[in-house]
């Protein structure tokens, strides 16, 4: 027997019903839990540790430290724009649903379709980047004091095993996710703070502030001549901010979990902003702790472990201490990957529910109240994206670029739509008022900038091993999104489907054939296909 619903739960369900959806997912997450998932997915220790080598080679300490400040500043504009939208439209679909709500009726389905596919790309790629990064850390740590020799095949096998464990926990441990979330918050705050304090306190010597904030290093050239010579130092600095920008991604998880969060119209936007702000502070602390504690810069870059964080810890604590602290880092990264798949699956569940993916993937397991099919779809696609690592030395940085571009394009499109058509934007309780369009403009311009620079080559000379295949992956998704729309999707995809009204018409939502009818323009007309009806009041 179910317990009676509180007034807040009833209000959340009523809000969801206004947008045409029933409460399928269990709504028992607090604002702290909502924040914790985004905070765990951003996981500053994950992005910084896995891309520290990239940062030292591509701009060095100056770009890493100053670049973090710049990226954090502009990312907060993106977060503010997203928070205002999720406050008005708190659904698990996130960006693609926002695009449909905010755009004019005639182009809403098209913009929703394109936004959904870019968000799906970003979600899959960020899960790949996090968990494949963990596999690399495990391989590297296993070499400390042993004869173990990592290979691309072994690392891919470790990656598959970790990804499988994430899928299992997400499928059958839904109740445990909340407790793991609390653990993750503790690890990423108290644990990483203790890590940084220990590193700073134990380091035999410390670098100067001049070294940390002004030392520029260009090691992007395999033949000795990097992009700083063949292009300019500004080019190196621009592509060097990938470390910072990739790290601060995934905060849309607060939106994707809004249907499972109490008082979502306030909790979800605050979860977005808190995760960015707290991560910016903790990330800067981690960067400074590691950079100030480098003992020998050249030896750290040229480390036999090919992982500068490992070398820094060995220089300070010895092999035993380094293994202990790397284990702490890896546990944090594990939680990050776990919740990335959680967010990933919720987006796919919402997109499938609305016809963007086959309806096979929008089923919620009645016992565990989890979208199990969407979870394993996300895990499978994330594994496939890592397969090129078997033949590419820049596969990991490419995956992080793909994740960053895919996610930020999907963040930017709804913000741009709301800026261009403000009359369609019915604000929620989190309202930026007169500053809304100016903040949106800054956010969109920043996203345009990073989309361009992260498609550029990162290693020189460019060959089959060093090719940045980000433009290829992003181009394939763009070609699919636009091509599929004009070839067939425009004939039936009309944006988010209103479940409740469909049920009232006697349409069986479990029947794929019946759901295809829902997606037809004629039936959408019966359901109230005008997207203005979906807007919050």
RORO-670613 format. One line per field, with one value per residue (C-alpha): residue number from 1; z, y, x. Coordinates in steps of 0.25 Angstrom, whole numbers, plus 5000, padded with zeros to 4 digits. Each point is the difference from the previous one (the first is absolute). Layout:
n	c(NUM:...)
zz	c(Z:...)
yy	c(Y:...)
xx	c(X:...)
//
This chain:
n	c(1:2:3:4:5:6:7:8:9:10:11:12:13:14:15:16:17:18:19:20:21:22:23:24:25:26:27:28:29:30:31:32:33:34:35:36:37:38:39:40:41:42:43:44:45:46:47:48:49:50:51:52:53:54:55:56:57:58:59:60:61:62:63:64:65:66:67:68:69:70:71:72:73:74:75:76:77:78:79:80:81:82:83:84:85:86:87:88:89:90:91:92:93:94:95:96:97:98:99:100:101:102:103:104:105:106:107:108:109:110:111:112:113:114:115:116:117:118:119:120:121:122:123:124:125:126:127:128:129:130:131:132:133:134:135:136:137:138:139:140:141:142:143:144:145:146:147:148:149:150:151:152:153:154:155:156:157:158:159:160:161:162:163:164:165:166:167:168:169:170:171:172:173:174:175:176:177:178:179:180:181:182:183:184:185:186:187:188:189:190:191:192:193:194:195:196:197:198:199:200:201:202:203:204:205:206:207:208:209:210:211:212:213:214:215:216:217:218:219:220:221:222:223:224:225:226:227:228:229:230:231:232:233:234:235:236:237:238:239:240:241:242:243:244:245:246:247:248:249:250:251:252:253:254:255:256:257:258:259:260:261:262:263:264:265:266:267:268:269:270:271:272:273:274:275:276:277:278:279:280:281:282:283:284:285:286:287:288:289:290:291:292:293:294:295:296:297:298:299:300:301:302:303:304:305:306:307:308:309:310:311:312:313:314:315:316:317:318:319:320:321:322:323:324:325:326:327:328:329:330:331:332:333:334:335:336:337:338:339:340:341:342:343:344:345:346:347:348:349:350:351:352:353:354:355:356:357:358:359:360:361:362:363:364:365:366:367:368:369:370:371:372:373:374:375:376:377:378:379:380:381:382:383:384:385:386:387:388:389:390:391:392:393:394:395:396:397:398:399:400:401:402:403:404:405:406:407:408:409:410:411:412:413:414:415:416:417:418:419:420:421:422:423:424:425:426:427:428:429:430:431:432:433:434:435:436:437:438:439:440:441:442:443:444:445:446:447:448:449:450:451:452:453:454:455:456:457:458:459:460:461:462:463:464:465:466:467:468:469:470:471:472:473:474:475:476:477:478:479:480:481:482:483:484:485:486:487:488:489:490:491:492:493:494:495:496:497:498:499:500:501:502:503:504:505:506:507:508:509:510:511:512:513:514:515:516:517:518:519:520:521:522:523:524:525:526:527:528:529:530:531:532:533:534:535:536:537)
zz	c(5000:4996:5010:4998:4991:5007:4994:4994:4993:4995:4995:4992:4994:4996:4994:4992:4996:4994:4991:4996:5008:5011:5012:4995:5008:5015:5005:5013:4997:5008:4995:5006:4993:4987:5002:5004:4987:4991:5010:4999:4985:4999:5009:4999:5005:4988:4989:5006:5003:4986:4992:5008:4990:4989:5008:5003:4986:4994:5006:5013:5014:4996:4991:5010:5011:4993:4990:5012:5005:4986:4997:5013:4998:4986:5004:5011:4989:4994:5013:5003:4986:5003:5014:4996:4989:5009:5011:4989:4994:5010:4992:4998:4986:5002:4988:4989:5008:5003:4985:4996:5011:4997:4985:4991:4996:4985:5004:5014:4996:4991:5011:5010:4991:4998:5014:5005:4991:5004:5015:4998:4993:5012:5010:4994:4998:5014:5005:4991:5004:5015:5001:4989:5008:5013:4992:4996:5015:5004:4989:5004:5015:4998:4994:5013:5006:4991:4987:4994:4986:4996:4985:4993:5000:5015:5003:4991:5008:5013:4994:4996:5014:5007:4991:5002:5015:4998:4992:5010:5012:4992:4996:5013:5011:4998:5015:5002:4991:5010:5010:4990:4997:5014:5000:4987:5006:5012:4992:4990:5011:5013:4993:4989:5010:5009:4987:4996:5014:5002:4986:5004:5014:4996:4988:5003:4991:4994:4987:4999:4997:4987:4996:5002:4994:4989:4995:4986:4994:4986:4998:4989:4989:4999:4991:5010:4993:5007:4996:5007:4989:4988:5004:5013:5015:5000:4992:5011:5011:4993:4998:5014:5007:4996:5014:5007:4991:4999:5016:5002:4991:5004:5009:4992:5008:5010:4989:4995:5015:5002:4999:5012:5008:5010:4997:4987:4995:5011:5003:4986:4996:5014:4997:4987:5006:5012:4993:4991:5011:5010:4989:4995:5015:5002:4986:5002:5014:4993:4989:5009:5009:4989:4993:5012:5004:4987:5004:4987:4988:4989:5007:5003:4985:4996:5011:4997:5005:4989:5011:5006:5013:5003:4999:5009:5010:4999:5002:5012:5007:4994:4992:5012:5003:4986:4998:5012:4995:4986:5005:5007:4986:4993:5010:4997:4985:5001:5007:4989:4989:5007:5001:4986:4995:5009:4994:4986:5002:5004:4988:4991:5008:4997:4986:4997:5007:4991:4987:4998:5002:4998:5011:5004:5009:5008:5009:5015:5008:5009:5011:5000:4994:4991:4985:4998:4985:4999:5010:4992:4987:5006:5005:4986:4992:5010:4998:4985:5000:5008:4989:4992:5011:4995:4988:5005:5009:5002:5001:5015:4997:4988:5009:5010:4988:4995:5013:5002:4987:5000:5014:4998:4986:5007:5011:4991:4990:5011:5005:4986:4997:5013:4997:4986:5003:5015:4998:5000:5013:5012:5012:5012:5014:4997:4991:4995:4996:4992:5000:4994:4985:5003:5008:4988:4990:5008:5002:4985:4995:5010:4995:4985:5004:5007:4989:4989:5008:5005:4986:4997:5000:5013:4996:4989:4990:4996:4996:5002:5014:5004:4992:5009:4996:5007:4988:4994:5011:5002:4985:4999:5011:4993:4987:5006:5008:4988:4989:5008:5003:4985:4995:5010:5014:4996:4995:5014:5011:5005:5013:5014:5001:5011:5007:5008:4989:4992:5010:5001:4985:5003:4994:5006:5003:5001:4985:4991:4988:5009:5004:4985:4998:5012:4992:4987:4998:5000:5013:5006:4995:5009:5012:4998:4992:5002:5008:5007:5008:5006:5006:5015:5005)
yy	c(5000:5013:5012:5012:5011:5013:5013:5002:4986:5003:5014:4994:4989:5011:5008:4988:4997:5014:4996:4988:4989:4990:4998:4987:5002:5000:5014:4999:5008:5013:5013:4995:4986:5008:5009:4988:4992:5012:5003:4985:5000:5013:4994:5009:4990:4991:5011:5006:4986:4994:5012:5005:4995:5007:5013:5000:4997:5010:5013:4996:5005:5014:4995:4990:5010:5013:4991:4994:5014:5004:4988:5000:5014:4998:4986:5007:5008:4987:4994:5013:4998:4986:5002:5010:4990:4988:5008:5002:4986:4990:4986:4989:5003:5013:5008:4993:5002:5015:5002:4995:5009:5013:4999:5005:4989:4999:4996:4995:4985:5002:5008:4989:4989:5007:5004:4986:4993:5009:4998:4985:5001:5008:4991:4988:5006:5006:4986:4995:5010:4998:4985:4998:5010:4992:4988:5007:5004:4985:4996:5010:4998:4985:5003:5006:4991:4988:4994:5003:5006:5006:4999:5006:4987:4998:5014:4998:4987:5007:5011:4990:4993:5014:5004:4987:5002:5014:4994:4989:5010:5010:4988:4993:5010:5012:5001:4999:5012:5010:4994:5000:5014:5004:4993:5006:5014:4997:4994:5012:5010:4996:4989:5009:5011:4991:4995:5014:5004:4987:5003:5014:4997:4988:5006:5001:5013:5009:5007:5016:5007:5005:4985:4997:5012:5004:4988:4996:4987:4995:4985:4998:4997:4985:5005:5011:5011:5002:5009:5011:5001:4996:5008:5009:4999:5005:4988:4990:5008:4999:4985:4999:5004:4986:4995:5010:5000:4985:5000:5009:4992:4992:5010:4997:4987:5009:5002:4986:4996:5010:4990:4993:5012:5007:5014:4999:5014:5006:4988:4997:5014:5001:4987:5005:5012:4994:4989:5010:5010:4990:4992:5013:5002:4986:4999:5012:4994:4987:5007:5009:4988:4992:5011:5006:4986:4996:4996:5000:5005:4993:4987:5001:5002:4989:4990:4986:4998:5009:5006:5013:4999:4986:5006:5012:4990:4991:5011:5005:4987:4989:4988:4995:5014:5002:4988:5003:5014:4995:4990:5012:5007:4988:4998:5014:4997:4988:5007:5011:4989:4993:5013:5004:4987:5004:5013:4994:4990:5010:5009:4987:4996:5014:5001:4986:5003:5012:4992:5004:4986:4987:4998:4987:5009:5008:4988:5002:4987:4998:4994:5009:5013:5001:5002:4987:5000:5014:4997:4989:5008:5011:4990:4993:5013:5005:4988:5001:5014:4995:4989:5010:5001:4987:5007:5015:5007:5012:4992:5004:5015:4999:4993:5012:5010:4992:5000:5015:5004:4991:5004:5015:5001:4993:5010:5012:4997:5002:5012:5006:4997:5006:5013:5001:4997:5005:5001:4985:4999:4999:5002:4991:5004:5002:5012:5009:5011:5011:4993:4988:5003:5006:4988:4991:5008:4998:4985:4998:5007:4992:4987:5004:5003:4987:4992:5005:4999:4986:4995:5005:4991:4998:4993:5003:4995:4995:4985:4988:4998:5015:5004:5006:4993:5009:5007:4986:4995:5014:5000:4986:5004:5013:4993:4990:5010:5009:4989:4991:5012:5004:4986:4994:5005:5013:4991:4995:5006:5012:5002:4995:4991:5003:4987:5004:5005:4988:4991:5008:4997:4985:4998:4989:5006:4986:4997:5005:5001:5008:5010:5002:5005:5010:5005:5003:5014:4996:4994:5011:5010:4992:5001:5014:5001:5014:5001:5012:4991:4993:5013:5002:5010)
xx	c(5000:5006:5001:4992:5007:5004:4996:5014:4999:4986:5004:5012:4991:4990:5011:5005:4985:4999:5011:4993:5007:4997:5009:5007:5013:5001:5001:5008:5013:5002:5007:5013:4999:4997:5012:5008:4998:5004:5012:5004:4999:5008:5010:5012:5010:4995:5002:5013:5007:4996:5004:5012:5010:4992:5000:5015:5003:4990:5003:5006:4997:4996:4989:4995:4999:4996:4991:4993:4995:4996:4993:4993:4995:4994:4994:4992:4993:4996:4996:4991:4993:4998:4995:4989:4995:5000:4992:4989:5001:5005:4999:5010:5001:5008:5005:4992:4987:5004:5003:4986:4993:5008:5000:4989:4990:5005:5014:4999:5000:5013:5007:4996:5005:5014:5001:4997:5010:5011:4997:5000:5014:5005:4994:5006:5014:5001:4997:5011:5009:4998:5000:5011:5008:4999:5004:5013:5002:4998:5010:5011:4998:5002:5014:5005:5010:4996:5004:4986:5000:4987:4995:4989:4993:5001:4996:4987:4997:5001:4991:4990:5000:4998:4989:4993:5000:4994:4989:4997:4999:4992:4990:4998:5006:4991:4997:5015:5003:4995:5010:5011:4997:5002:5013:5004:4997:5009:5011:5000:5000:5006:5009:5006:5002:5008:5007:5004:5005:5008:5007:5003:5005:5008:5007:5015:5000:4990:5000:4999:4987:5007:5002:4985:4994:5010:5008:4996:5003:4998:5002:4990:5010:5005:5012:5004:4992:4987:4988:5006:5010:4992:4988:5001:5000:4986:4996:5006:4993:4987:5000:5007:4987:4994:5004:4992:4988:4999:5001:4988:4990:4988:4993:4988:4998:4992:4990:5000:4997:4989:4989:5006:5003:4990:4996:5007:4997:5010:5009:5004:5005:5007:5006:5006:5006:5005:5007:5007:5004:5005:5007:5007:5005:5004:5007:5008:5005:5004:5007:5008:5003:5006:5007:5007:5004:5008:5014:5006:4992:5008:5000:4985:4997:5009:4996:5001:4986:4995:4991:5005:4991:5006:5014:4997:4994:5012:5010:4992:4995:5008:4994:4992:4994:4997:4992:4991:4997:4998:4990:4993:5000:4995:4988:4996:5001:4992:4989:5000:4999:4989:4991:5004:4993:4988:4999:5002:4989:4990:5002:4999:4987:4994:5004:4995:4987:4998:5003:5015:5004:4993:4989:5007:5009:4990:4995:5002:5002:4988:5008:5012:4994:5012:5000:5009:5000:5004:5011:5006:4998:5009:5010:5001:5002:5010:5008:5000:5005:5012:5004:5008:5010:5006:5006:5001:5009:4991:4987:4998:5001:4991:4990:5000:4999:4988:4994:5002:4995:4988:4995:5003:4993:4988:5001:5001:4989:4989:5006:5002:4985:4995:5009:4994:4986:4998:4985:4999:5008:4991:5009:5000:5004:5014:5000:5012:4990:5007:5013:4995:5003:5013:5005:4994:5008:5013:4997:4998:5012:5009:4994:5002:5015:5003:4992:5010:5013:4998:4998:5014:5013:5006:5013:5010:5003:4986:5000:4991:5005:4998:4988:4989:4988:4991:4995:4997:4992:4993:4998:4994:4990:4996:4999:4991:4991:4998:5000:4990:4991:4999:4999:4989:5000:4993:4988:4997:5009:4992:5007:4997:4988:4990:4998:4987:4992:5004:4995:4987:4998:5001:5014:5008:5014:5006:4996:5011:4990:4990:5012:5003:4986:5002:5012:4992:4997:4985:5000:5008:4990:4990:5009:5003:5012:5002:5013:4994:4991:5012:5005:5000:4989)
//
